[in-house]
Amino acid sequence: MHLLILSRSDLLDRHVIEAALAQGHDLTLFAPTKGDFHRYPEARLIVGDRLSEHYKLAGHRWDAVIDLSARTPKQMSVTTAVLASQVAHYTLVSSAWVLEHPWTHGMDESAPTQRLTPEEAAADELTVDNFAGLLAECEAILGDHFEGGSFVVRPGLVVGPEDPLDQLGSWMRRLSRGGEMLVPRLDFPVQFIDVRDLARWIVRAAEDQQQGTCLATGDTSLDLGGLLSEIARLNHTEVSAVEADDAWLEAQGVAPLTGLPLWMPEERGAFFTLDCSSARQRGLVTRPLEETLLDVDAWDSLAALVQPEAHRVGLAPRREAELLRAWREQQVPV
């Protein structure tokens, strides 16, 4: 298959490229910089800006495109117009963050998405506040303006080796220290997908020319307590978990996902209970949790050799000790 990948060279991009090459596809990469694409000499690289240098895509035909870099409606409008006559099928990788608030437990693809005003949708600069809305607009443009077949993938939280968000590695490092550990509710649901499983499925969806929209993440059977127990088993460590409630953690300025990884306050916790049965019916398969944890731990150990003092996410030991002391003090009856 002649496959075009619109890339930004982040974690998912690298694994999609590797999955496509492993399947023997003839691959063209379009990216804003050369980045580390030298790792893929089998692929043809076109360096260009989506808005101002889209003409570099002219004169070619591909069986399918996987779009990993669309972030604004302007980008999406230009790209769909250029590729309308050049590709037979379009896969857009969006995000489950596009779902409209308030989130509800068990949301699926039919849940409404965020909407922006015309002025907001015209923004060129991404912010924390408009990111999801702009992606939702990109989805709408693809559905309205691309005449060929199209498929939208909405990943949930993506993890794995080299994960810049460090959601699993941070907990594995913390449990390896042992001792008393501050945690949110242990029954808090956690849901994520290994980047390698997601990448393989995205390539397979392009091969099969899937249609429609799918949420894509792990199952909903895991909670934080179960995850930490599995990590403790693999690390052969024991910890004493001290559970703090959401309101108190927020009041102390503990940041979701970065201060305490894999945690969001209750009103946003539904993000970790997405219904991805549609993706599973279309062939999404996820590997055992133990395999992901061991691979993350192996990569994290190598990263620590390069930057032994680096602190990525999670509570620094001194900050955690302060919070544990504050939690105990406020638990003492007056």
N, C-alpha and C positions, 0 to 999 in steps of 0.2 A: 504494500500500500504506500502511495506517495502521501506523506504526512507533513503538514506544516504546524509547527509549535510556536506560538507567540509567547515569549518567555521574559522573565525578569531575573532569572538565575537565583531563585530562593530554594528553600528546602524541597518543596513539592515539585518544583520545576525540574530539579536534578533527577529526582526519582522517576518522573514521567518520561524524561528523555532516555534514561537508562532502560526503562521498561519497554519503550518503543524500539530501541535498538536491539534489545534482547529478542524481540519478536521479528526482527529482520526487516523492519520497515525502512523505506528510503526517506530520510529525514532532512527537512529544512528547518532551521531555527532562525527566527526573527527576533532580535533583542536590541535594546538601546545602547549596549556597550559590549565589548568583547568578553568582559568578565572572565570567568574560568571555563569558557566553552572550548578551550583548547583540549579539554579532557575528552572531547567527542570528535576525533578526527574523521570519523565515518560520516558525520553530518555536515551539511552545507550551512554556513553561517552567513546571514545577512544582517549587518548592523545598521539600525535606523530607528528614528523616532516615529511612533505610530501616527502622530498628527502631521508632521511636516515632511516625512520621508516615506510615506506609504507607497509612493510611486515605485519604490524599489521592489515591490511585490508584483508589479505588472509583468505580463508576458509569461506567467507560469500557471500551471494547473496542478491542483492537488486533489486527492480523493477525499481528504478530510483535514480540518484544522482543529487544534486544541488550543483554546485561548486561555492562557494562565496570567495574562498581564493587564486585562481590561480593568480600569478603575474609574473612569469617568464616562458620562454619556457622549461627550465629544469624541473620545477615543473609539467608543463602540459604534457610533454613527459612521465615522470615516471608514473603519475597518469593514463593517458589513457591506458598505457601498462598494468598496474596492474588491472584496472577495466574493461578492454575490455571483459573479460569472466565472469564478476561478476555482471554487471548491464545491463539492457535492454535499458535504455535511459539516456542521459547525457544532463543536462542543465548547461551551463556556463554563469555566470553573468559577463559580461565584462563592457564596458563603452562607451558612445557616444564620449568620448575624442579620441577614436581610429581613428576617421575620419581624413583624410589627409587635411592639410592646403594647400591653403586658404579655409576656410569654406565659403559656400554659403548659402543664405537664402533658406529655404524649403528643405534642404538635407534630403534624406531618406536612407534606408539600402543599396541602390545600389551605394552610393557614395564611392569612393576609400578610403582605409584605409592606415595608415602610414606603412612604411616599413623600416626595419633596415638592415644594413649590417650583414653578419654572425658574425663578431666580436662583433658588438653591441648587437645582439640577444643572445650572449653567456653570457651577463652580469648577475651577481648574485645580484648586488646591485641596488635597485630602486632609481631613481632620478626624479626630476621634468621633465627633458628633455627626459628620456627614458621610463617613465611609460606607456604612451599611445602606443608607438611602441611595447613594450614587451607584452602588452595585445593583440594587433593585431596579434602578432606571436602566442600567446596562442590560439586565435580563429582559425588560420590557421592549427595548429597542431590538434585541435579537429576535424576539417573537413577532414583532410587528413588521420588521424590515428585511429579514433574511428569507429569501424565497425557497431555499433548499431545506433539507431536514436539519433540525437543531435539537440539542440536548443541553440542559442546564444541570450542573452538579453543584450541590450546596454542602460542602464539608462542614462538619462540626469541628471540635478541637482536634488538631493534628499533632501527633507526638512521634517520637522515634529517635534513633541516633542522629546527632547533630542538630537536634531541635533547639532553635534559638530562644524559644519560650521556656525551655528547661523545666517543663511541668513534672515529668517523672524523675529526672535525674536529681532534682532538688530534694525530693522526698527520700530518694535512696541514699543520698549523702547524709541527710538528717538522721535517718534511722541507723546508719552505720555508726553514728556517735553514741547512740543509746541514751539512757537517762530519761529524765522527765521532759516531755515534749508537749508544746502547745498545739492543739488541733481545733478545727471547727467541729461541728457535730459529726460523729463517726457514721451516722446513718445518712449523711449527705450523699446523694447520688453522684457518681463520676462516670463520664462517658467520653470516650476518645477513640481515635482510629490511628493505627500505625501507618505512617506516611507511605511505606512500601506497598501495603495492601491497597490503599487509596489510589496510588499511582497506577498499579497494574490494572485496577478496575476501570479507571478513566480511559486508559489506552484500549481496553477491551470494549468499552462502550462506543468509542470512536470506530473501532473495527466493525462492530455490529450495527452502527448507525442508529443508536438508540434515539428515541424521541421523548419529549416532555421534560419533566423536572424531577430530580431526586435529591432528598437529603442523604448524606453519607457520613456515618460515623459508627461507633461500636454499639453493642447491645446495652440494655438498661438494667442488667442484673447486678452490676457492681456498685458498691458504695465505698466511701472513703475508708471505713474500718476494714472492709475486706481487702482493699488494695494495700493498706499499710500492713495487714497481717501477712499478705503474700510477700511483700518486700522484706519484712522481718524474717520470714522463713528462709528466703533466699540468702539474706545477709547473716543469718545465724545470730541475730541480735535480739535484745529485749528492751522495750521502752515502756514507760509509764505515761499513757496519754492523758492529758488534761484538756477536757472539752470546754470550750468557751462559746457563748452564744453569739449569733450574728450581730445583734445590736451592739453588744459590748465591743466586739472586734472592730466594727465600723467606727464606734466612738473613739477607739484608740488609734484610729488612722491606719489600720491594717488594710492594705490594698488587695482587692480580689485578684487572683491569678499570679500576682507578683509577690505580695507579702506572704500570703498562704496559697501556694499553687493548688490548682484543681478545686478552688473554692470561689463561690460567688454568694452574696447575700440571698436569702430565701426568695425574694421577689424575682431574682434572676436565675435561681437554681434550676428552673424548668429547662434551661438551655441544655442541661445534661440528661434530659429524659426524652430526647427526640425519637420519634417513631420512624425508623429507617427500613421498615419491612419491604417497601417498594424497591429499594436498592438491593436488598437481599434476593428478592424475587428475580432481579435482573442480573444476578450473579456475583454480587459483592460478598467476598469471603474474608474473614479476619483471622489472623493467626492467634495462637494461645497467648494469654497474658504473660506467662512466664518467659516466652521467647522474646517478646518485646522488652521486658524488664532486663533480662540478661544482656541483650544487645545494647540497650541504653547504658547500662552499667559499664560495659566494656568500653564503649566510646567515651563515657565520662571519665574513666580512669586514664585514658590516653590524653584527654583534654587537660586533665589536672597536671600532667607532666609538663605540658607546654605553658600553662598559666596556673601554677600552684596556688596563688593567692587570689585568683579571680573569684568574685562573689556575684553570681548571676541573679537568681531569684530565690525567694524564701527569706525567712527571718535570720538575720545575723545572730550569732550566739548571744552577744550582749543584749541585743534588743529582745530576743526571746526570753532571756532571764528576767528582764525588766517587766515584761508583760505577764510572765508567770507570777511574779511577786505581786503585781497589781491585781491580778485575778484572785489570788488567795486572800489578799487584804479586803477586797470588796465582798468576799464570800463570808467573812467573819461577822456574825450577828452583832449589832450595836446594842 
